């Protein structure tokens, strides 16, 4: 139950995202990745909601909306596949 939100302003903080997503249900976790070398925010975040229904409501409610002067990209996060788990024959 994770949501990807992209095209974020550099000024966004985790607390801002938690407040915005809490309108759609319980927010379990907010993660705003930063560049390891510069410490700058990378322009996207991941949000974990309490239930699938809350996740779906947040995606539907926020997709394409404008926030902090930017049009948001909001969708279900794609799980990263572990490189070591690939099939070998």
N, C-alpha and C positions, 0 to 999 in steps of 0.2 A: 504494500500500500504506500507507494511513493510517487510523488508528483515532481516533474521537471518544470521549472519556470525560467524562461529565458528572456533575453533582451532587457535585463535589469540595469538600472542606473548604478553608477559607481558609488553613489551615496546611500544605497539601501543597506539596512542593518537587519539582523535576524529578528529583532523585536518588531520591526515594521512588518515583516512578512508574517510573523506569528499573529499579529493583530489582524491583518487583512484576511488570512485564511481561517481564523477562529470564527469568523462570521458564518462559515460553512460547517463547523463542527469542532471536535477536539483535535488540537495539533499536538502530536507526540514528539516531533523533532523537526528542527529547521537547520539546514546546513548550507552555508554560503562559501563555496570553495575560493581559495586565494592562490595566486601565483606563488610558488615556493621561493622563487628568487627575489621578486620585488615586493611581495606581500599585498599586491593590489588585488582587488576582487575581480573575478573572471567574468562577471556579467550574467551569471545564472545561479540557481539554487535548487535544492531538493527539499521537499516538504513531506513529512510522514503524517498522515491523518489517522484518526482512530478506527474508522470503518471504510469499507469499499464505497458505501453510499455517500459518506461525507466527501471522499475523494472525488467521486463522479460529480457531485454537486459543485465542488470548488472548481473543477476543470471546466464544467459547463458555464458556471457563473463568471469566470475570470478570463476565459479564452478570448484573446483579441481586445480586451479592455485596455484603456490607457491609464497608466499609473506613473507618476513622477516624470511625465513628459514622454513616455515610451509606450509603444504598443506591445503588450505582453504576449509571449508564446507560452502556453500552458498545456501540458499533456502528461500522460502516464509515463513515468520514468522507465527506461529500458534497463534491465538488470545486466550488469557487466558480467561477461562470461570469463571464468577462470581459465587462463591459458593452459594450465596443467591438466585440466579436465577433458581435453580434446581426445577423441577416439584415436587409438593407434592400432594398426593391424599388423 
